[in-house]
Amino acid sequence: MAKKHSQPAPRKPRADALRNRERILEIAKEAFTKSGANISLDDVAKQAGIGAGTLYRHFPTRDTLLEAVYRTEVENLAAAEREFAKTMSPVDALRAWMLLFVDYIATKQIIAPALNTLVGGPSKIFEATSILIKGAIQGLVERAIESGDIRPDLDPMDLLRALVGVSNVASIPDWPQSAKRLVEILIIGSRPVT
């Protein structure tokens, strides 16, 4: 009987490798925001304080870096929902997450044109990440309904649609401030009728 050889568990990335990856994503987000899709990866590496080889080891192409920046933004949004739910009252968690969502929309609007340069367009990326966003708002609204802070007939997607709708007037310079004011209006309008 032959012995089975088990595969060793994949090694966890070293702490410095994780820090490098996070730093690259942070610098790249700023660069994509400022310059669009045609950023210099060598400049990103230099600003992150790492060698170009380290950047290319993490992100072999500009497209993989762009996708990682976008995906990280969405993952941060989903993680914030979990953190807010643990540390805040249900209605405060919902409000804080919606305010964060406004910032996410601003980033998405800046990064989306660059994502359109990916082969096949951004639809697959947006599809996969929209599940995380819908799950986050759903969880927050359900918690706020259970606590009695929000009407039981509230559809979480209505809140998202309202915020995305106001972002469609992004040509107005202060639309993020307007969207943030809208968050409070939406929260007040979502309270139970007494």
Order of alpha helices (4+ residues) and beta strands (2+ residues): alpha-alpha-alpha-alpha-alpha-alpha-alpha-alpha
